[in-house]
Amino acid sequence: MAARVFLTVGALSLAVAAFCGAGPAPVGVNLFGVLFLFVAYLVWFEWGAIREGYSYLGESGGRSRLDLMFVRLGPVIIKKLGRRTTDKE
């Protein structure tokens, strides 16, 4: 929980800094601010999917190959997206 809060606060502070002019000069919409707001949203609301994606380390005996993470994270995201479309019906 501490990591979730820390990463969310970090992303929100970067978004505030981008909206206050710390990023490149915006033309219309400040895309860096919107990007960091989106990252904060993902960290806060999709933390379960992020943890499930990285749980392969415990199951595989601690191997740290990056491609295994993507193999594990793909089905988790697809399953969540499929669940969201069936909930709306």
Secondary structure, DSSP 8 states (H G I E B T S, - for coil): -HHHHHHHHHHHHHHHHIIIIISS--SSS-HHHHHHHHHHHHHHHSHHHHHHHHTHHHHTTS---HHHHHHHHHHHHHHHHHHHHHHH-
